[in-house]
Amino acid sequence: MKGGIKVAVGKKRGPKTDNPKAYRMTIKLDQESKDIIDAYCAKESVSKGECVRRGVKRLKGDL
């Protein structure tokens, strides 16, 4: 108990998901790549993370 408020310890916050996003990446882009991502996100109404995940999945066929 902290300050009269019961604090849950060890509980995961946020919604449960079948596909957790546990990995974080930081990258640098040139202006053209950033503009393409921004335009795609606006057109498809998706986040930048979702945009990148879709692009990565399209690369799978090249392997």
N, C-alpha and C positions, 0 to 999 in steps of 0.2 A: 504494500500500500504506500503510495507516495502522495503527500499533501492531502490525505483524506480521500484520494481517488484510487480505486483499484486499477492497477495496470496489468494487462495481460502480457505474460512473458512467453516468448517462443511461438507465438501465433503468427501465421503468414497473413499479410494484409493484401487486399485487392481481390478481384474475382478469380475463381478457379478457371483453369484453362487446360485444354488437351495438348496444347502446343506452347509451352512456356518459352519466353524469349530470354534466355539466360546469358547470352553472349553480347558484349558491347564492343563495337569497333569505331575507331576514329580515323577518318581519311581526309585527304586534301584533294580538292577538285579544281579543274580549270574553269574559267567562266562559262565556256560552252556547255560543259557537262552539268554545271549547276543550273543553267538556263533550261536545259532539257528536262532535268528532274523537276524543277519548279513548274514548268508548263504541264508536264505529265500529271503531277499532283493536283494542279488546279483543274485540269480537264476531267480526271477520274475521281476527284474528291477523295484522295487517299493521303495518308501521311508519307513523309519521306522514307521512313522505315519500311512501310509496305511497298513503296515504289522500288526500293533497292531489293527487297526480298523477291518481288516479281521478276526483276532483271536477273538476279542470280539464278532463279529457277529456269529461266530461258537459256542460260549458259549450260545447263545440265546436258542438253542434247549434243553439245560439242565435245563432251568427254569420251 
